[in-house]
Amino acid sequence: MSGIFINGRWHENTDMICRRCGSPVWKSDLPQYEYQCLKCDEDLFSFEAEEQNAHYLPRVFLATHFEGITINPLAYLQDDNHNLLIFDNQIAAELFLTQHGYSGEDLETVYFVEIDHNKITCLNCGHEFMLAGASVDSLGAHTTCEKCGTSFDIDLPDLGNSQREGK
């Protein structure tokens, strides 16, 4: 499953983009509209979107359903230092998983969460918030969840820090 979390709800990839800004669009919550563009902050009719370039491969991180947890029912794939593993695209993530023992059937249970560069998902409570600020030091980038106060490491694409990224 490839998509994104919007306000704690999973939205599958539509393979469509906004005709105005070129960003991916998601199924609208409003019945009179087909899609919503997060960048334009607008709901769109079907004619306001077009098919995405087949070569579009967004960066992703991985989540799996974790039974018994009610605050955040998802567990995120992290490295040994508890940094979120971010992959260049879904193909790279699938390759990583199969090299680590996942079968094709196992892959069907994994959420390939596309990265919205403007939002961060808290690893503790699952709250999504706009990345307004992050501290960066020799160890990488860090932020704090505005809801639960948990501090955690993040991977910012423009840092060029590929050491923590899955390939």
Buried (B, 14 or more C-beta within 10 A) or exposed (E): BBBBBBEEEEBEBBBBBBBEEEBBBBBBEEEEBBBBBBBBEBBBEEEBBEEBEEEEBBBBBBBEEEEEEEEBEBBBBBEEEEBBBBBBBBEBBBBBBEEEEBEEEEBEEBBBBBBBEEBBBBBBBBBBBEBEEBEEEEEBBEBBBEEEEEEBBBBBEEEEBEEBBBE
